[in-house]
Amino acid sequence: MPAEYRVHIFVDFWNFTLSMKECEAAFKTDWRTFPKILTREAGRVVDATALAIYSGMNVYGSYNPATDGALKHWATNTLDTFPGVNALFKERTRKRSAPKCPACHAAVEKCPHCGSDMRGTEEKGIDTRIATDLVSLAWEKAYDIAVLVSADQDFVPAAEYLQNKGIKVIHGGFPPHGMLLRQKCWATIDLPRYRLEFRM
């Protein structure tokens, strides 16, 4: 009887979305099909004779409440309802420091023309949550193979830790981006190569 592997997918939403748009500007992801393709390919690179079972997909992202109401609504009311999907989107926070003039280095907090706040927003805690979930779900024996879709080298320590514990981490990436993370993972899935299969 062939072996079985439970595959759990961890997606850094903005990293994935922006990287995919570099490959194909108008690309739209079929989020129902996407985890099926990743599960199949993860099983194939680990053991082509084994049965790869989709155990779930966590999608992590952030939104600006002033401009991204539609994104938050979609993540909560559509994406989060797909089988096995857990959408974790956090509100972006206002940066504490204002941008600086490149010439005199003075902070410019308000636009001199309209008076709007020039401090942008930033994503806080998303990378930490992804790394924590990678490790905690492995600790709970919730999966056998992790597919990590991101190019962020901040995940290298988590990937190395899991590999040392015998958990295979497969990098879902966009070569040549994320080479350091790719090197620390057990194998990689070249996402642009399969994009026709999960294009909406």
GUKEVEX-736750 format. One line per 5 residues: number of its first residue (from 0); for each residue x, y, z of N, C-alpha, C, CB. Coordinates in Angstrom, 1 decimal, m for minus. Glycine has a CB too. Layout:
! residues N
NUM	X:Y:Z:X:Y:Z:X:Y:Z:X:Y:Z; ...
! end
This chain:
! residues 200
0	0.9:m1.2:0.0:0.0:0.0:0.0:0.9:1.3:0.0:m1.0:0.0:1.2; 0.6:2.2:m0.9:1.5:3.4:m1.0:1.3:4.3:0.2:1.1:4.2:m2.2; 2.4:5.0:0.5:2.4:5.9:1.7:1.5:7.1:1.4:3.9:6.5:1.9; 1.0:7.7:2.5:0.2:8.9:2.4:0.9:10.1:3.0:m1.2:8.7:3.0; 0.8:11.3:2.4:1.4:12.5:3.0:0.3:13.6:3.0:2.6:13.0:2.1
5	0.1:14.1:4.2:m0.8:15.3:4.3:m0.1:16.6:4.0:m1.5:15.3:5.8; m0.6:17.3:3.1:0.1:18.6:2.6:m0.7:19.8:3.1:0.2:18.6:1.1; 0.0:20.7:3.8:m0.6:21.9:4.3:0.1:23.1:3.6:m0.6:22.1:5.8; m0.6:24.0:3.1:m0.1:25.1:2.3:m0.2:26.4:3.1:m0.8:25.2:0.9; 0.9:27.2:3.0:1.0:28.5:3.7:1.4:29.5:2.7:2.1:28.4:4.9
10	0.5:30.5:2.5:0.6:31.5:1.4:0.8:32.9:1.9:m0.6:31.4:0.4; 1.9:33.5:1.6:2.1:34.9:1.9:1.4:35.7:0.7:3.7:35.3:1.9; 0.2:36.1:0.9:m0.7:36.6:m0.1:m0.1:37.7:m1.0:m2.0:37.2:0.5; 0.5:38.8:m0.4:1.0:39.9:m1.2:2.3:39.5:m1.9:1.3:41.1:m0.3; 3.1:38.7:m1.3:4.3:38.2:m1.9:3.9:37.4:m3.2:5.2:37.4:m1.0
15	3.0:36.5:m3.0:2.5:35.7:m4.1:1.9:36.5:m5.2:1.6:34.6:m3.6; 0.9:37.4:m4.8:0.2:38.1:m5.8:1.1:39.1:m6.6:m0.9:38.9:m5.1; 2.0:39.8:m6.0:2.8:40.7:m6.7:3.8:40.0:m7.6:3.6:41.6:m5.7; 4.3:38.8:m7.1:5.3:38.0:m7.9:4.6:37.5:m9.1:5.9:36.9:m7.0; 3.3:37.0:m9.0:2.6:36.5:m10.1:2.3:37.6:m11.1:1.3:35.9:m9.6
20	2.0:38.8:m10.7:1.8:39.9:m11.6:3.0:40.3:m12.3:1.2:41.1:m10.8; 4.2:40.0:m11.8:5.4:40.3:m12.5:5.5:39.3:m13.7:6.7:40.1:m11.6; 5.0:38.1:m13.5:5.0:37.1:m14.6:4.0:37.4:m15.7:4.8:35.7:m14.1; 2.8:37.9:m15.2:1.7:38.1:m16.0:0.8:39.2:m15.4:0.8:36.7:m16.3; 0.8:40.4:m15.9:0.3:41.5:m15.3:m1.2:41.4:m14.9:0.4:42.7:m16.2
25	m2.0:40.7:m15.8:m3.4:40.6:m15.5:m3.8:39.3:m14.9:m4.2:40.8:m16.8; m2.9:38.6:m14.3:m3.2:37.3:m13.8:m4.1:37.3:m12.6:m1.9:36.6:m13.4; m5.1:36.4:m12.7:m6.0:36.2:m11.6:m6.0:34.7:m11.1:m7.5:36.6:m12.0; m5.9:34.5:m9.8:m5.7:33.1:m9.3:m7.1:32.5:m9.1:m4.9:33.2:m8.1; m7.2:31.2:m9.5:m8.3:30.4:m9.1:m8.0:29.8:m7.8:m8.7:29.3:m10.2
30	m8.5:30.3:m6.7:m8.1:29.9:m5.3:m8.7:28.6:m4.9:m8.5:31.0:m4.3; m9.6:28.1:m5.7:m10.2:26.7:m5.4:m9.2:25.7:m6.0:m11.6:26.6:m6.0; m8.6:26.0:m7.2:m7.8:25.0:m7.8:m6.3:25.1:m7.3:m7.8:25.3:m9.3; m5.9:26.3:m6.9:m4.5:26.5:m6.5:m4.0:25.5:m5.5:m4.4:27.9:m6.0; m4.7:25.2:m4.4:m4.2:24.2:m3.4:m4.1:22.8:m4.0:m5.0:24.3:m2.2
35	m5.0:22.5:m4.9:m5.0:21.1:m5.5:m3.7:20.9:m6.3:m6.2:20.9:m6.4; m3.3:22.0:m7.1:m2.1:21.9:m7.9:m0.8:21.7:m7.0:m2.0:23.1:m8.8; m0.8:22.6:m5.9:0.3:22.5:m5.0:0.4:21.2:m4.3:0.2:23.7:m4.0; m0.7:20.7:m3.9:m0.7:19.4:m3.2:m0.2:18.3:m4.1:m2.1:19.0:m2.7; m0.7:18.3:m5.3:m0.2:17.3:m6.3:1.3:17.4:m6.6:m1.0:17.5:m7.7
40	1.8:18.6:m6.8:3.2:18.8:m7.1:4.1:18.5:m5.9:3.5:20.2:m7.6; 3.6:18.8:m4.7:4.4:18.5:m3.5:4.5:17.0:m3.3:3.7:19.2:m2.2; 3.4:16.3:m3.5:3.5:14.9:m3.4:4.4:14.3:m4.5:2.1:14.3:m3.6; 4.4:14.8:m5.7:5.2:14.3:m6.7:6.7:14.5:m6.4:4.9:15.1:m8.1; 7.1:15.6:m5.9:8.5:15.8:m5.6:9.0:15.1:m4.4:8.8:17.3:m5.4
45	8.1:14.8:m3.5:8.5:14.0:m2.3:8.5:12.5:m2.6:7.6:14.3:m1.1; 7.5:12.0:m3.2:7.4:10.6:m3.5:6.2:10.4:m4.5:7.1:9.7:m2.2; 6.6:10.2:m5.8:5.6:10.1:m6.9:4.7:8.9:m6.7:6.3:10.0:m8.2; 5.1:7.9:m5.9:4.2:6.7:m5.7:3.3:6.9:m4.5:5.1:5.5:m5.5; 3.4:7.9:m3.7:2.6:8.1:m2.5:1.3:8.9:m2.9:3.4:8.9:m1.5
50	0.4:8.9:m2.0:m0.9:9.6:m2.1:m0.7:10.9:m1.3:m2.1:8.8:m1.5; m0.8:12.0:m2.0:m0.8:13.4:m1.4:m2.2:13.8:m1.1:0.0:14.4:m2.4; m2.4:14.2:0.2:m3.7:14.6:0.6:m3.7:16.0:1.1:m4.2:13.7:1.8; m4.6:16.8:0.5:m4.7:18.2:0.9:m5.3:18.4:2.2:m5.6:19.0:m0.2; m4.5:18.9:3.2:m5.1:19.1:4.6:m5.5:20.5:4.9:m4.0:18.6:5.5
55	m5.2:21.4:4.0:m5.6:22.8:4.3:m4.7:23.8:3.7:m5.8:23.0:5.8; m5.2:25.1:3.7:m4.3:26.2:3.2:m4.6:27.4:4.0:m4.6:26.4:1.6; m3.5:28.0:4.5:m3.6:29.3:5.2:m3.1:30.4:4.3:m2.8:29.2:6.6; m3.9:31.4:4.2:m3.5:32.5:3.3:m3.4:33.8:4.2:m4.6:32.8:2.2; m2.2:34.4:4.3:m1.9:35.5:5.2:m1.8:36.8:4.4:m0.7:35.2:6.0
60	m2.5:37.8:4.8:m2.3:39.1:4.1:m2.7:40.3:5.0:m3.1:39.1:2.9; m2.6:41.4:4.4:m3.0:42.6:5.2:m3.8:43.5:4.2:m1.7:43.4:5.7; m4.5:44.5:4.9:m5.3:45.4:4.1:m5.3:46.8:4.8:m6.8:44.9:3.9; m5.5:47.8:3.9:m5.6:49.2:4.4:m7.1:49.4:4.5:m4.9:50.2:3.5; m7.6:49.7:5.7:m9.1:49.9:5.9:m9.6:51.1:5.1:m9.4:50.1:7.3
65	m8.8:52.0:4.8:m9.2:53.2:4.0:m9.4:52.9:2.5:m8.2:54.3:4.2; m8.6:51.9:2.0:m8.7:51.7:0.6:m9.0:50.3:0.1:m7.4:52.1:0.0; m8.8:49.3:1.1:m8.9:47.9:0.7:m10.2:47.2:1.3:m7.7:47.2:1.2; m11.3:47.9:1.4:m12.5:47.3:1.9:m12.9:46.1:1.1:m13.6:48.3:1.9; m12.8:46.2:m0.3:m13.2:45.1:m1.1:m12.3:43.9:m0.9:m13.2:45.5:m2.6
70	m11.0:44.1:m0.7:m10.1:43.0:m0.4:m10.5:42.3:0.9:m8.7:43.4:m0.4; m10.7:43.0:1.9:m11.1:42.4:3.2:m12.4:41.7:3.1:m11.3:43.5:4.3; m13.4:42.2:2.4:m14.7:41.5:2.2:m14.5:40.2:1.4:m15.7:42.5:1.4; m13.7:40.3:0.3:m13.4:39.1:m0.5:m12.7:38.0:0.4:m12.6:39.4:m1.7; m11.7:38.4:1.2:m11.0:37.4:2.0:m11.9:36.8:3.0:m9.8:38.1:2.7
75	m12.7:37.6:3.6:m13.6:37.0:4.7:m14.8:36.3:4.1:m14.1:38.2:5.5; m15.4:36.8:3.1:m16.7:36.2:2.6:m16.6:35.3:1.4:m17.6:37.3:2.3; m15.4:35.2:0.8:m15.2:34.3:m0.4:m14.1:33.4:m0.1:m15.0:35.1:m1.7; m12.9:33.9:0.0:m11.7:33.0:0.1:m11.8:32.1:1.3:m10.5:33.9:0.2; m12.2:32.7:2.4:m12.3:31.9:3.7:m13.4:30.8:3.7:m12.6:32.8:4.8
80	m14.2:30.8:2.7:m15.3:29.8:2.6:m14.9:28.6:1.7:m16.6:30.4:2.0; m13.8:28.7:1.0:m13.3:27.6:0.2:m12.9:26.4:1.0:m12.2:28.1:m0.8; m13.0:25.2:0.5:m12.7:24.0:1.3:m11.2:24.1:1.9:m12.9:22.8:0.5; m11.1:23.9:3.2:m9.8:23.9:3.8:m9.1:25.2:3.9:m9.0:22.9:3.1; m9.6:26.3:3.5:m8.9:27.6:3.4:m9.2:28.3:4.7:m9.3:28.4:2.2
85	m8.1:28.9:5.3:m8.2:29.8:6.4:m7.5:31.1:6.0:m7.6:29.1:7.7; m8.3:32.1:5.8:m7.8:33.4:5.4:m7.6:34.3:6.6:m8.8:34.2:4.4; m6.3:34.7:6.8:m5.9:35.5:8.0:m5.4:36.9:7.5:m4.8:34.8:8.8; m6.3:37.8:7.4:m5.9:39.2:6.9:m6.0:40.2:8.1:m6.9:39.6:5.8; m4.9:40.9:8.3:m4.8:41.9:9.3:m4.8:43.3:8.8:m3.5:41.7:10.2
90	m5.4:44.2:9.6:m5.4:45.6:9.2:m4.0:46.2:9.2:m6.4:46.4:10.1; m3.6:46.9:8.2:m2.3:47.6:8.2:m2.3:48.8:9.1:m2.0:48.0:6.7; m1.2:49.1:9.7:m1.1:50.1:10.7:m0.3:51.3:10.1:m0.4:49.7:12.0; m0.6:52.5:10.6:0.1:53.7:10.2:1.5:53.7:10.6:m0.7:55.0:10.7; 2.4:54.0:9.7:3.8:54.1:10.1:4.0:55.3:11.1:4.7:54.4:8.9
95	4.9:55.1:12.1:5.2:56.1:13.1:6.0:57.3:12.5:5.9:55.5:14.3; 6.9:57.0:11.6:7.8:58.0:11.1:7.3:58.4:9.7:9.2:57.6:11.1; 7.5:59.7:9.4:7.1:60.3:8.1:8.3:60.1:7.1:6.8:61.8:8.3; 8.0:60.2:5.8:9.1:60.1:4.9:10.0:61.3:5.0:8.5:60.0:3.4; 11.2:61.1:4.5:12.2:62.2:4.6:12.5:62.8:3.2:13.5:61.8:5.3
100	12.8:64.1:3.2:13.2:64.7:1.9:14.6:64.2:1.6:13.2:66.3:2.1; 14.8:63.7:0.3:16.1:63.2:m0.1:17.2:64.2:m0.1:16.0:62.5:m1.4; 16.9:65.5:m0.1:17.9:66.5:m0.2:18.3:67.0:1.2:17.4:67.7:m1.0; 17.3:67.4:2.0:17.7:67.9:3.3:17.4:67.0:4.5:16.9:69.2:3.6; 16.8:65.9:4.2:16.5:64.8:5.2:15.5:65.2:6.3:17.8:64.3:5.9
105	14.7:66.3:6.0:13.7:66.7:7.0:12.5:65.8:6.8:13.3:68.2:6.8; 11.8:65.4:7.9:10.6:64.6:7.9:9.5:65.4:7.3:10.3:64.0:9.3; 8.7:64.8:6.4:7.6:65.6:5.8:6.3:64.8:6.2:7.7:65.7:4.3; 5.6:65.2:7.3:4.5:64.4:7.8:3.2:64.7:7.0:4.3:64.7:9.2; 3.0:65.9:6.5:1.8:66.3:5.8:2.2:66.8:4.4:1.0:67.4:6.6
110	1.4:66.5:3.4:1.6:67.0:2.1:1.5:68.5:2.0:0.5:66.3:1.1; 2.4:69.2:1.5:2.4:70.6:1.4:1.3:71.2:0.5:3.7:71.2:0.9; 0.7:70.4:m0.3:m0.4:70.8:m1.2:m1.8:70.6:m0.6:m0.3:70.1:m2.5; m2.0:69.4:m0.1:m3.4:69.1:0.4:m3.5:68.9:1.9:m3.9:67.9:m0.3; m2.4:68.7:2.6:m2.4:68.6:4.0:m2.6:67.1:4.5:m3.4:69.4:4.6
115	m2.6:66.2:3.5:m2.9:64.8:3.9:m1.7:64.2:4.6:m3.2:63.9:2.7; m1.9:63.2:5.5:m0.8:62.5:6.2:0.0:61.7:5.2:m1.4:61.6:7.3; 1.3:62.0:5.1:2.2:61.3:4.2:2.8:60.0:4.7:3.3:62.3:3.8; 2.5:59.7:6.0:3.0:58.5:6.5:2.2:57.3:5.9:2.9:58.4:8.1; 2.9:56.4:5.3:2.2:55.2:4.7:1.7:54.2:5.8:3.1:54.5:3.7
120	1.3:53.1:5.3:0.9:52.0:6.2:1.9:50.9:6.1:m0.6:51.6:6.0; 1.9:50.0:7.1:2.8:48.9:7.0:2.1:47.6:7.6:4.1:49.2:7.8; 2.6:46.5:7.1:2.2:45.2:7.5:2.9:44.8:8.8:2.3:44.1:6.4; 2.2:44.5:9.8:2.8:44.1:11.1:2.3:42.7:11.5:2.5:45.1:12.2; 3.3:41.8:11.9:2.9:40.6:12.5:2.6:39.4:11.5:1.8:40.8:13.4
125	2.5:39.7:10.2:2.1:38.6:9.3:3.2:37.6:9.2:1.8:39.2:7.9; 4.4:38.0:9.0:5.5:37.0:8.8:5.7:36.2:10.1:6.9:37.7:8.5; 5.5:36.8:11.3:5.6:36.1:12.5:4.5:35.1:12.6:5.5:37.1:13.7; 3.3:35.4:12.2:2.2:34.5:12.3:2.4:33.3:11.4:0.9:35.2:11.9; 2.9:33.6:10.2:3.2:32.4:9.2:4.2:31.5:9.8:3.7:33.0:7.9
130	5.3:32.0:10.4:6.4:31.2:11.0:5.8:30.4:12.2:7.6:32.0:11.4; 5.0:31.1:13.0:4.5:30.5:14.2:3.5:29.3:13.8:3.7:31.5:15.0; 2.7:29.5:12.8:1.7:28.5:12.3:2.5:27.3:11.7:0.7:29.1:11.4; 3.5:27.6:10.9:4.3:26.5:10.3:4.8:25.6:11.4:5.5:27.1:9.6; 5.4:26.2:12.5:6.0:25.3:13.6:4.9:24.7:14.4:6.9:26.2:14.4
135	3.9:25.5:14.8:2.9:25.0:15.8:2.0:23.9:15.1:2.0:26.1:16.2; 1.7:24.0:13.9:0.9:23.0:13.2:1.7:21.7:13.0:0.3:23.4:11.8; 3.0:21.9:12.8:3.9:20.7:12.7:4.0:20.0:14.1:5.3:21.1:12.2; 4.1:20.8:15.1:4.1:20.3:16.5:2.9:19.5:16.8:4.3:21.4:17.5; 1.7:20.0:16.3:0.5:19.3:16.5:0.3:18.1:15.6:m0.7:20.3:16.4
140	1.3:17.9:14.7:1.2:16.8:13.8:0.0:16.9:12.8:1.2:15.4:14.5; m0.2:18.2:12.4:m1.4:18.5:11.5:m1.0:18.2:10.0:m1.8:19.9:11.7; 0.3:18.1:9.7:0.7:17.9:8.3:2.0:17.1:8.3:0.8:19.2:7.6; 2.3:16.6:7.1:3.6:15.9:6.9:4.5:16.7:6.0:3.3:14.5:6.3; 3.9:17.4:5.1:4.6:18.3:4.1:4.0:19.7:4.2:4.6:17.7:2.7
145	4.9:20.7:4.3:4.5:22.1:4.2:4.9:22.6:2.9:5.1:22.9:5.4; 4.0:23.4:2.2:4.3:24.1:1.0:4.3:25.6:1.5:3.3:23.8:m0.2; 5.4:26.3:1.4:5.5:27.7:1.8:5.6:28.5:0.5:6.7:27.9:2.7; 4.6:29.3:0.3:4.6:30.2:m0.9:5.0:31.6:m0.5:3.2:30.2:m1.6; 6.3:31.9:m0.7:6.8:33.2:m0.4:8.3:33.2:m0.8:6.7:33.5:1.2
150	8.8:34.4:m1.0:10.2:34.6:m1.4:11.0:35.2:m0.2:10.4:35.4:m2.6; 10.3:35.4:0.9:10.8:36.2:2.1:11.8:35.3:2.8:9.7:36.6:3.0; 13.1:35.8:2.9:14.1:35.1:3.6:13.9:35.1:5.1:15.5:35.7:3.3; 13.0:35.8:5.6:12.7:35.8:7.1:12.2:34.4:7.5:11.6:36.8:7.4; 11.7:33.6:6.5:11.2:32.2:6.9:12.3:31.2:6.9:10.1:31.9:5.9
155	13.5:31.6:6.6:14.6:30.6:6.5:14.8:29.9:7.9:15.9:31.3:6.2; 14.8:30.6:9.0:15.0:29.8:10.3:13.9:28.8:10.6:15.0:30.8:11.5; 12.6:29.2:10.2:11.5:28.2:10.4:11.7:27.0:9.5:10.2:28.9:10.2; 12.0:27.3:8.3:12.2:26.1:7.3:13.4:25.2:7.8:12.5:26.7:5.9; 14.5:25.8:8.2:15.6:25.0:8.7:15.2:24.2:9.9:16.8:25.9:9.0
160	14.5:24.8:10.8:14.1:24.1:12.1:13.2:22.9:11.7:13.3:25.1:13.0; 12.2:23.1:10.9:11.3:22.0:10.5:12.1:20.9:9.8:10.2:22.5:9.6; 13.0:21.3:8.9:13.7:20.3:8.2:14.6:19.4:9.1:14.6:20.9:7.1; 15.1:20.1:10.2:15.9:19.4:11.1:15.1:18.4:12.0:16.6:20.4:12.1; 13.8:18.7:12.0:12.9:17.8:12.8:12.2:16.7:11.8:11.8:18.6:13.4
165	12.7:16.7:10.6:12.2:15.7:9.7:10.9:16.1:8.9:11.9:14.4:10.4; 10.5:17.3:9.0:9.3:17.8:8.3:9.8:18.4:7.0:8.5:18.9:9.1; 9.3:18.0:5.9:9.7:18.5:4.6:9.0:19.8:4.3:9.4:17.4:3.5; 9.7:20.8:3.9:9.2:22.1:3.5:9.5:22.3:2.1:9.8:23.3:4.4; 8.4:22.5:1.3:8.6:22.7:m0.2:8.4:24.2:m0.4:7.6:21.8:m1.0
170	9.3:24.8:m1.2:9.2:26.2:m1.5:8.4:26.4:m2.7:10.6:26.8:m1.7; 7.3:27.1:m2.6:6.5:27.5:m3.8:7.0:28.9:m4.2:5.0:27.6:m3.5; 7.8:29.0:m5.3:8.5:30.2:m5.6:8.5:30.7:m7.1:9.8:30.1:m5.2; 9.2:31.8:m7.3:9.3:32.4:m8.6:10.8:32.7:m8.9:8.5:33.8:m8.5; 11.5:31.6:m9.3:12.9:31.8:m9.6:13.1:33.0:m10.5:13.5:30.5:m10.3
175	14.2:33.8:m10.3:15.3:33.6:m9.3:15.0:34.2:m7.9:16.5:34.1:m9.9; 13.8:34.7:m7.7:13.5:35.4:m6.4:13.5:34.3:m5.3:12.1:36.1:m6.5; 13.8:34.7:m4.1:13.8:33.9:m3.0:14.8:32.7:m3.0:12.4:33.3:m2.8; 15.9:32.9:m3.6:16.9:31.9:m3.7:17.4:31.3:m2.3:18.1:32.3:m4.5; 17.6:32.2:m1.4:18.0:31.8:0.0:17.0:30.8:0.6:18.3:33.0:0.9
180	15.8:31.2:0.6:14.7:30.4:1.1:14.6:29.0:0.3:13.3:31.1:1.1; 14.7:29.1:m0.9:14.7:27.9:m1.8:15.8:27.0:m1.4:14.8:28.3:m3.3; 17.0:27.5:m1.2:18.2:26.7:m0.8:17.9:25.9:0.5:19.4:27.5:m0.7; 17.2:26.5:1.4:17.0:25.9:2.7:15.8:25.0:2.8:16.8:27.0:3.8; 15.0:25.0:1.7:13.8:24.1:1.7:14.2:22.7:1.1:12.7:24.7:0.9
185	13.4:21.7:1.2:13.7:20.4:0.8:13.6:20.3:m0.8:12.7:19.4:1.4; 12.7:21.0:m1.3:12.5:21.1:m2.8:11.7:22.3:m3.1:11.8:19.8:m3.3; 11.5:22.5:m4.4:10.8:23.7:m4.8:9.8:23.4:m5.9:11.8:24.8:m5.3; 8.8:24.2:m6.0:7.8:24.2:m7.1:7.8:25.5:m7.8:6.3:23.9:m6.5; 8.2:25.5:m9.0:8.2:26.7:m9.9:6.8:27.1:m10.2:9.1:26.4:m11.2
190	6.2:28.0:m9.5:4.8:28.4:m9.7:4.5:28.9:m11.1:4.4:29.4:m8.7; 5.3:29.8:m11.7:4.9:30.2:m13.0:4.8:29.1:m14.0:5.9:31.2:m13.5; 5.5:28.0:m13.8:5.4:26.9:m14.7:4.0:26.2:m14.8:6.4:25.8:m14.3; 3.3:26.4:m13.6:2.0:25.7:m13.5:0.8:26.7:m13.6:1.9:24.9:m12.2; 1.1:28.0:m13.9:0.1:29.0:m13.7:m1.1:28.8:m14.6:0.7:30.3:m14.0
195	m1.0:28.1:m15.8:m2.1:27.9:m16.6:m3.2:27.0:m15.9:m1.7:27.3:m18.0; m2.7:26.2:m15.0:m3.6:25.3:m14.3:m4.4:25.9:m13.2:m2.8:24.1:m13.8; m3.9:27.0:m12.7:m4.7:27.7:m11.6:m5.0:29.2:m12.0:m3.9:27.7:m10.3; m5.0:29.4:m13.3:m5.5:30.7:m13.7:m7.0:30.8:m13.8:m4.9:31.1:m15.1; m7.6:31.9:m13.3:m9.1:32.0:m13.3:m9.6:32.3:m14.7:m9.5:33.1:m12.2
! end
